[in-house]
């Protein structure tokens, strides 16, 4: 009987050690260090352009209301691979008709001729990509972003902001 009890004890110890080893190996598999995956651009055919990662930080200018229009906002300029995305966000008075917007030569409050047309502001927003780099745009100052009341009232400015 003593011999049987000894064998039961040995089997229990072997089972416990086996379970411990098996459990530790399972934890090791679950605790594998994360790997870093490096990707490379896919092969491209000749003449295909790969857009570079934007290197120029976005620039934002404030647009102040003109006279008592009740509208102000911001114009954000972002690098788009050699072009510039211009995003206008207007606040204050809500205009029901689409509002023309442009980048003009000159400074606020009375800028000159249109240099770059922008998409109309609708519901306080406009987004346009213009075919000039952000570096060239901000090197060609003085320029101003101008929002107009409506197509019919293009001579009435609601908001203006100088590029700096």
Buried (B, 14 or more C-beta within 10 A) or exposed (E): EEEEEEEEEEEEEEEEEEEEEEEEEEEEEEEEEEEEEEEEEEEEEEEEEEEEEEEEEEBEBEBBBBEEBEBBBBBBBBBBEBBBBBBBBBBBBEBEEBBBBBBBBBBBEEBEEEBBEBBBBEEBEBEBBBEBBBEEBBEEEBBBBBBBBBEEEEEEBBBBBBBE
